[in-house]
């Protein structure tokens, strides 16, 4: 705000704000949308710039030159576990697509090639959609070439009997874009 006038402040606040509980998450893998799975919590990924210090100048302040964009390698989504455990089964099966079953019931990597393991149905696009009060999409954050790297433990507890169980999934992704 340029002037902090009452009119300017009133106009700013009259536009409304993004509510943290107005969002939806969709996962599209192999052309199919997963779920429906309900996310109780999601985040918008962080990003940072990597700088190169330009030290060739004989005098003056150090100048840094941006050389690349990096994305946070930690991206968590908490999913509500349904009574039939479909959400957990979905991610377990996703893991299994990256590996070949062995006769022992264990799994081995399909290939030593990272490119082969991370192709086809192994990668997904995750869309985090910010919604307004009426459920209309106001902004979409698409994470490309995503896959689950870690299924965190779900915890049973008798402390709060009416609380639902969640599954926290930590995803890897190549990059994201705001649509």
Buried (B, 14 or more C-beta within 10 A) or exposed (E): EEEEEEEEEEEEEEEEEEEEEBBBBBBBBEEEEBBEBBBBBBEBBEEEEEEEEEEEEEEEEEEEEEEEEEBEEEBEBBBBBBEEEBBBEBBEEBBEBBBEEEEEEEEEEBEEEEEEBBBEEBBBBBBBBBBEEEEEEEBBBBBEBBBBBEBEEBEEEEEEEEEEBBBBBBBBBEBBEEE
